[in-house]
């Protein structure tokens, strides 16, 4: 909403081809070579399509390959088999055309918050004056305008993560990849950021691929949840979450919400999920 | 990048609260110094300590005053400080450029690292006599000795800093399609700055040591040379005066590096303090 006026690419979001998948995972799998020389599968091949402006979460225990799949989808890791196609290019998404949010905020400590948010413009060679305006607007969007001139080490973990989300949005990417972005935060900050992320992804119609091992977070935010299991890592189910948007935290009491959470938990339990994972995050 | 850092708002640089001024402790330190000087004065004058062991502080002071007012120290101080700066500047420039080159050619770095480790483990002052044979008696030898003394700590620290440990930062740059040059200028180099400064810090002190050694073995100018001459004449007051001058040079160099470091690598003061 706030950024609608300054968004240069508004028109192509509403283009008619928006029903065609934005991202196709075509039998994407990963295996690692063990010391003995044999290939050990880390993630069995996944074939799925993701629609424009869709919010998809990857849920599963540590080591199930969800982060690997996310990084392969972003083109940061090469798949051992299969391929990724962005729109109808037949190629993975181009670097610079997407935003990536890491588990740790990964801000550069020698740049101010504003300079960090502007980093994509510096690397992509975008006009800096425009980028600066946009960075300031984005910092307002994530309620950080006040600390634009501060350095990351002066910010709390939640504020750092918000800055890194603003950074991921600066170059107005079509797709956002988020790797457990709120995993290290306390429950209250996390819920607050969940709501902010929903608002941003709805306002700006971003396609979001979101890795988490928090089931409720996945259900709250997603249009679809991909459930992964261990040994070897594989996609065991995809669930559509048909709760109306925008969702508030109170929708966590909705019977449909609870059913979805229960269903995912059951899928995870069946998939040999260790107790500790659930006890820790459930 | 460095430019951006230098333009950082002053308020942001001083993130920590300024240390409270401990006047009482400072006064105690000063009193301790004065009483030690007084004790030394009395001990020297009363003959409690042999004049071959210690000169009276008043004598040392007289030598210093005389040395400066007669203009005797001038050329020697210029020679010492000059070769520290020349040697240090050459070594730092070479070490940082070589580290930057090696960091982008990992194979070469792996091939050369054993040699660096071997050279760094050797006491560089031991090369000094050899350098005098190669380059003769004088300023050139002195500068070369200073370069060998401070080159390796700067190189090793810079190499250490240029290694990226943060995988997220690297993937962030790759997700934006950064070129090799951008990766170096926007990530590796700023990341390495605190480590480079730790190396420069050690390097500048090594440069001072190197200069004094060089003046002991192969020159006819400099504070170290004056000290050696005074020793030969059993002029203890002059020897102590020279030591005092070297101490002041060391303190000033240390302070200069600290100031520079605070401004250029302000975000990581802790790292450099540990390695220095």
Interface residues (C-beta under 8 A of the other chain):
Chain A: X71 X74 X76 X94 X95 X96 X98 X99 X100 X102 X103 X104 X106 X108 X109 X110 X111 X112 X115 X119 X120 X122 X123 X124 X149 X150 X151 X153 X154 X171 X177
Chain B: X1 X4 X5 X8 X9 X12 X15 X166 X168 X169 X171 X172 X173 X174 X175 X176 X177 X178 X182 X186 X187 X190 X193 X267 X268
